[in-house]
Every structure is written in C-alpha cells, then in structure tokens.
Amino acid sequence: MKKHLLLGILMSPLVYHAQVGISTTTPQKTLHVNGSLQVTSEVSVGGTGNTAGNAGTSGQVLTSGGPGAAPTWTTVKGTIFSAEYAQGTSPLVIPQGTSADVPGVTVTVTVPAGVTRTYMFSILGYALNPSIKETQGAFQLFQDGVKISSAYTSMVSGSTLNSLPSPVTFLKSVTLTAGTYTFKVRYAAWFGDQTVNYVPTNYGGYNNDPEAMLTKMQVLIYNN
C-alpha cells in the first residue's frame, strides 16, 4: 500500500501538470529540456496518440510546420542527392552491323516511394579498329532495355599519327518516380568492326595509360 501511494505521489506532476521540465523549474512547453539531446535511432514526427509518426526517408530534412503544427520531413529540391560512376572494363570487339553492351558501363539506381529524382548522365566513349583507317558508329544509352539517347562517333585517317578515334561526349536528363532502374551504355558499329574499352599500347607515346580510351559514365542525382 505504501509503495502504491509513493508511486502515485511521484507520478502526480505528470498527470496533473501539462508541462514537464528537465533541468528547469519553469518549463515553457509540454516537454522542456534545458540541455543537450541525443537520439540514437529514428526521429518520428506527426502521428496521433494512437498512431506512430513519420520517420522520413534517407536524405530528407526536417521542416517546421509553424506554431501548433507538427514538422514534416521534406526533400530539398535542386540539391545533389548522390552520384554514381561506372567505367569500362575489358575490351570488346563489336562486328559491323551489330551492337553490344559496353563491358562495365552499367548502373542500377533505386528511387524510394514518395519522391521523384532527376538523373543527369554524362557519357564519354571511344571506338576504333587498329587495322583500318575509317569507322563509324554510335554510343547509346539504354534504360531497362529501351534506348533513350545516342551520339555519333567515328575514326578518321591520320597522316603522321595513328588513325585517330574521335571521342564522343553526350548528356541525358531523366526524371524518375519510385522504382528500380538499370541503365547501360551500348555501342552500335555502323561501318567496320570496332573495339570499345581499347587499351592503346600500340600508340606512339603510350605511357602506361590503360584508362585513356575506356568508356566512362557519370550520373548526378538531383532531388526534385
């Protein structure tokens, strides 16, 4: 009986008073902490007395709802959320009139539920045939097996230098809703058999530059 009475006395300030202070005797809100606060797990906002609040998603920031309203988790628009990078690996010969994925230049991304993001692709590629002087073709960007962009490239004769493959750089912007997407760079050989991810050891001046002609793809991911 004494234990129950003591517990009731200790709990009475929480039951009968609307404001509770920690390290303060004059609380200004329902809970007033005069000091630092450490949170080792999620922070949930909103909800009701019977439902859990919203913990937001990765990358969101907490935005005030003003006096008397719960704050909300929001996505900062126009900022870079993250970046992806892919670089070609092994050389691959692509016969004239065919196309193939460029080895190593594939990126898979996931957009979480409730948000949209814009993906800005920047692609650099070389394709050449060390045995002939002229070739042509196109680098292509595919989204889940569907071509969404491409850029022409060629190799031309050189007088005092090796036949020179012209590099191509192209950009593509894609806005995506929730889901998982796979992007691949392919090459289509229009004229002449061509090699992508070529290591130019036979070029004059080669100084152990194995990445000089690899296909590269950078993806900047923006919050919307």
C-alpha positions in Angstrom: 0.0 0.0 0.0 2.8 2.4 0.9 4.6 1.6 -2.4 1.5 2.4 -4.4 1.0 5.6 -2.5 4.6 6.7 -3.1 4.3 5.9 -6.8 1.1 8.0 -7.0 2.9 11.0 -5.4 5.8 10.7 -7.8 3.6 10.4 -10.9 1.2 13.2 -9.9 3.2 16.0 -11.6 3.0 14.1 -14.9 -0.7 13.6 -14.5 -1.9 16.9 -13.3 0.5 19.3 -14.9 0.6 19.9 -18.7 4.3 20.9 -18.8 7.4 19.0 -17.7 10.8 20.4 -17.3 14.2 18.7 -17.4 16.9 20.8 -15.7 14.4 23.6 -15.5 11.7 24.5 -13.0 9.9 26.8 -15.4 9.0 24.6 -18.5 7.7 26.6 -21.4 6.3 23.6 -23.4 4.8 20.2 -22.8 8.4 18.9 -22.5 11.2 21.5 -21.9 14.8 20.2 -22.0 17.4 22.6 -20.7 20.4 20.9 -22.1 21.6 18.7 -25.0 19.6 15.9 -26.6 21.0 12.7 -28.1 18.9 10.5 -30.5 20.5 7.1 -31.4 17.6 5.9 -33.6 14.9 7.5 -35.8 13.0 10.7 -35.2 9.3 10.4 -36.0 7.1 13.4 -36.3 3.3 13.8 -36.6 1.0 10.9 -35.8 -1.6 10.9 -33.0 -1.9 9.5 -29.6 -2.7 6.1 -31.1 -0.5 6.1 -34.3 3.2 6.4 -34.9 4.7 9.4 -36.6 6.7 9.6 -39.8 10.4 8.9 -39.7 11.0 10.2 -43.3 13.4 8.8 -45.8 17.1 8.9 -46.3 18.3 12.4 -47.4 15.2 14.3 -46.2 15.4 17.3 -43.8 13.0 18.3 -41.0 10.9 21.4 -41.9 8.9 23.4 -39.4 5.1 23.4 -39.8 4.8 26.7 -37.8 3.2 27.2 -34.3 0.9 24.5 -33.3 1.7 22.2 -36.2 4.0 19.2 -36.4 7.1 19.5 -38.5 7.4 17.4 -41.6 10.2 15.5 -43.4 10.8 17.1 -46.8 13.2 16.7 -49.7 15.4 19.7 -50.5 14.8 20.4 -54.2 17.5 21.1 -56.7 20.3 19.7 -54.5 22.5 16.8 -55.5 21.4 13.7 -53.6 24.3 11.5 -54.7 26.4 10.5 -57.6 27.2 7.2 -59.5 30.2 6.4 -61.7 30.9 3.5 -64.0 33.9 2.8 -66.1 34.6 0.3 -68.9 36.5 -2.9 -68.0 37.6 -5.4 -70.7 38.0 -4.6 -74.4 35.2 -5.9 -76.7 35.2 -6.2 -80.5 31.8 -5.3 -81.9 31.3 -6.5 -85.5 30.0 -4.2 -88.2 26.2 -4.1 -88.3 25.8 -5.2 -84.7 25.6 -3.7 -81.2 26.5 -4.8 -77.7 26.7 -3.6 -74.1 30.0 -1.9 -73.3 31.6 -4.1 -70.6 31.5 -2.4 -67.1 29.3 0.6 -68.0 26.1 -0.3 -66.2 24.4 1.5 -63.3 21.3 0.4 -61.3 19.5 3.0 -59.2 16.5 3.0 -56.9 14.1 5.8 -56.2 12.2 5.4 -52.9 8.5 5.7 -52.6 7.0 9.1 -52.3 9.8 11.1 -54.1 11.0 11.8 -57.6 14.6 12.4 -58.7 16.3 13.7 -61.8 19.3 11.8 -63.1 21.8 13.7 -65.3 24.0 11.3 -67.4 27.4 12.3 -68.8 28.9 9.7 -71.1 32.4 9.6 -72.8 33.3 6.9 -75.3 35.9 5.8 -77.9 35.6 3.1 -80.5 38.2 2.1 -83.1 39.7 -0.5 -85.3 43.5 -0.6 -85.2 43.7 -2.3 -88.6 41.7 0.1 -90.8 41.6 3.9 -91.1 37.8 4.7 -91.2 35.0 3.5 -89.0 31.8 5.0 -87.7 29.1 4.1 -85.1 27.1 5.4 -82.2 27.2 5.1 -78.4 23.7 4.5 -77.0 22.2 4.9 -73.5 19.5 2.3 -72.6 17.0 2.4 -69.7 15.7 -1.0 -68.8 16.4 -2.3 -72.4 14.9 0.8 -74.2 17.2 3.3 -76.0 16.8 6.8 -74.7 19.8 8.6 -76.2 22.7 8.2 -78.5 25.7 10.0 -80.0 27.7 9.5 -83.2 31.4 8.8 -83.3 34.0 7.9 -85.9 37.6 7.2 -86.6 39.4 9.0 -89.5 42.7 8.7 -91.4 45.8 10.2 -90.0 48.8 11.4 -91.9 51.6 11.2 -89.4 49.7 9.8 -86.4 47.8 6.5 -86.0 44.2 6.6 -87.2 42.5 8.8 -84.6 39.2 7.7 -83.0 37.1 10.8 -82.3 35.8 10.7 -78.7 32.1 11.4 -78.1 30.6 13.0 -75.0 26.8 13.3 -74.6 24.4 14.2 -71.9 20.9 13.0 -71.0 18.5 14.0 -68.3 15.8 11.6 -66.9 13.3 12.2 -64.2 12.2 9.1 -62.3 9.5 8.1 -59.9 9.6 5.3 -57.3 11.2 2.1 -58.6 14.5 0.4 -59.6 16.0 1.1 -63.0 19.0 -0.2 -64.9 21.0 2.0 -67.3 23.5 0.6 -69.8 25.8 2.0 -72.4 25.8 0.1 -75.7 27.8 0.6 -78.9 26.4 0.1 -82.4 29.1 -0.5 -85.1 27.7 1.1 -88.3 30.8 0.7 -90.5 33.8 -1.5 -89.7 34.4 -3.8 -86.8 35.2 -1.7 -83.7 36.7 -2.2 -80.3 35.4 -0.4 -77.2 37.5 -0.1 -74.0 40.6 -0.3 -76.2 44.0 -0.1 -74.4 46.2 1.9 -76.8 49.5 0.2 -76.2 50.4 0.4 -79.9 50.0 4.2 -79.9 53.2 6.3 -80.0 53.8 7.9 -76.7 51.8 5.4 -74.7 53.0 5.7 -71.2 51.0 3.1 -69.3 47.7 4.9 -69.8 45.3 1.9 -69.8 42.3 4.1 -69.0 42.8 6.6 -71.8 40.1 5.1 -74.1 37.8 3.4 -71.6 34.1 4.3 -71.8 33.0 6.3 -68.8 29.6 7.2 -67.4 28.9 9.7 -64.5 25.4 10.1 -63.1 24.5 13.1 -60.9 21.3 12.5 -58.9 19.2 15.6 -58.0 16.3 15.9 -55.5 13.0 17.2 -57.0 
